[in-house]
Amino acid sequence: MSEMLGLSGIEKTYNAGKPSEVQVLRGVDLSVARGEIVGLIAPSGAGKSTLLHIAGLLDVPDGGRVTIAGEDMTGLGDRRRTGVRRAGVGFIYQFHHLLPEFTALDNVALPQLANAAPQAEAEARALALLDKVGVAPRAGHRPAALSGGEQQRVAFCRALANRPGLLLADEPTGNLDPETSDRVFDTLMGLAREEGLSALIATHNLDLAARMDRVLRLEAGRIVPV
Ligand SMILES: Nc1ncnc2c1ncn2[C@@H]1O[C@H](COP(=O)(O)OP(=O)(O)OP(=O)(O)O)[C@@H](O)[C@H]1O
């Protein structure tokens, strides 16, 4: 299987050289194959958000190498990094960050319009995605009129709208009650499989992690055996 995401020797230190220095990542190696869904378990503060930001090109490591779809991201300029991120990476966070003044449909269509998709095509794709996660009947509602689980499903659709090859998720159902989290997580897994995505999904929840293809553990800045 070919590799979608590769991290090797990733190091990151905040406030280097100051009394407040925090050495967060100390040589992280990991790989996500095409079509593979990998869970990342990490105690709070272990550096999982930092790692996901580096993997998704929102932050640069102090050392090490990031490759996406076989392309080495080291030393790329901001424009190229932004281009790769927009076209190839979908993000899902614990809180949905939907735009409150737009409908569910518009929230999913907007990233496609920003990528120059024709409006009719963007709306058709948005509706098809919302249908897959069971929120199509509420496509015309704004986020405030949706339940927490529905809001998070819309956020999944938005992350997948531009057909990214790689999905990065940081506690994607962490703000939901356990039962809703379970159901919504199943929806996410189904959608990711259907779209053939490669994914790195951070969670504190061991039951959810067990549903993924493989689980990694981040501890004290390194990947350790689970
Ligand atoms: N911009 C920053 N400046 C200084 N320290 C930071 C910065 N961002 C994160 N840190 C520190 O780096 C460590 C790792 O942070 P990170 O957010 O990656 O952890 P996390 O594993 O995602 O935690 P949580 O599960 O609690 O969200 C923490 O000790 C945090 O305080």
The ligand as an SDF file (V2000), in Angstrom:
LIG
                    3D

 31 33  0  0  0  0  0  0  0  0999 V2000
    1.9020   28.1630   21.2190 N   0  0  0  0  0  0  0  0  0  0  0  0
    2.3910   27.5200   22.3030 C   0  0  0  0  0  0  0  0  0  0  0  0
    3.3160   28.1060   23.0840 N   0  0  0  0  0  0  0  0  0  0  0  0
    3.8300   27.4720   24.1690 C   0  0  0  0  0  0  0  0  0  0  0  0
    3.4570   26.2390   24.5680 N   0  0  0  0  0  0  0  0  0  0  0  0
    2.5190   25.6060   23.8450 C   0  0  0  0  0  0  0  0  0  0  0  0
    1.9260   26.2150   22.6790 C   0  0  0  0  0  0  0  0  0  0  0  0
    1.0130   25.3420   22.1600 N   0  0  0  0  0  0  0  0  0  0  0  0
    1.0390   24.2540   22.9750 C   0  0  0  0  0  0  0  0  0  0  0  0
    1.9350   24.4080   23.9750 N   0  0  0  0  0  0  0  0  0  0  0  0
    2.2540   23.4110   25.0370 C   0  0  0  0  0  0  0  0  0  0  0  0
    2.7010   22.2310   24.3780 O   0  0  0  0  0  0  0  0  0  0  0  0
    2.1750   21.0650   25.0150 C   0  0  0  0  0  0  0  0  0  0  0  0
    1.3970   20.2390   24.0120 C   0  0  0  0  0  0  0  0  0  0  0  0
    0.2530   20.9800   23.5550 O   0  0  0  0  0  0  0  0  0  0  0  0
   -0.8430   20.3400   22.5830 P   0  0  0  0  0  0  0  0  0  0  0  0
   -1.9300   21.3410   22.4410 O   0  0  0  0  0  0  0  0  0  0  0  0
   -0.1850   19.8480   21.3710 O   0  0  0  0  0  0  0  0  0  0  0  0
   -1.3190   19.0920   23.4820 O   0  0  0  0  0  0  0  0  0  0  0  0
   -2.5410   18.0870   23.3220 P   0  0  0  0  0  0  0  0  0  0  0  0
   -1.9420   16.7320   23.4480 O   0  0  0  0  0  0  0  0  0  0  0  0
   -3.2900   18.3790   22.0940 O   0  0  0  0  0  0  0  0  0  0  0  0
   -3.3940   18.4110   24.6060 O   0  0  0  0  0  0  0  0  0  0  0  0
   -4.9830   18.3020   24.8740 P   0  0  0  0  0  0  0  0  0  0  0  0
   -5.3390   16.8570   24.6900 O   0  0  0  0  0  0  0  0  0  0  0  0
   -5.1080   18.7630   26.2920 O   0  0  0  0  0  0  0  0  0  0  0  0
   -5.6480   19.1990   23.8890 O   0  0  0  0  0  0  0  0  0  0  0  0
    1.3640   21.5600   26.1900 C   0  0  0  0  0  0  0  0  0  0  0  0
    2.1730   21.4980   27.3450 O   0  0  0  0  0  0  0  0  0  0  0  0
    1.0490   23.0030   25.8260 C   0  0  0  0  0  0  0  0  0  0  0  0
    0.9070   23.7910   26.9760 O   0  0  0  0  0  0  0  0  0  0  0  0
  1  2  1  0
  2  3  1  0
  2  7  2  0
  3  4  2  0
  4  5  1  0
  5  6  2  0
  6  7  1  0
  6 10  1  0
  7  8  1  0
  8  9  2  0
  9 10  1  0
 10 11  1  0
 11 12  1  0
 11 30  1  0
 12 13  1  0
 13 14  1  0
 13 28  1  0
 14 15  1  0
 15 16  1  0
 16 17  2  0
 16 18  1  0
 16 19  1  0
 19 20  1  0
 20 21  2  0
 20 22  1  0
 20 23  1  0
 23 24  1  0
 24 25  2  0
 24 26  1  0
 24 27  1  0
 28 29  1  0
 28 30  1  0
 30 31  1  0
M  END
$$$$
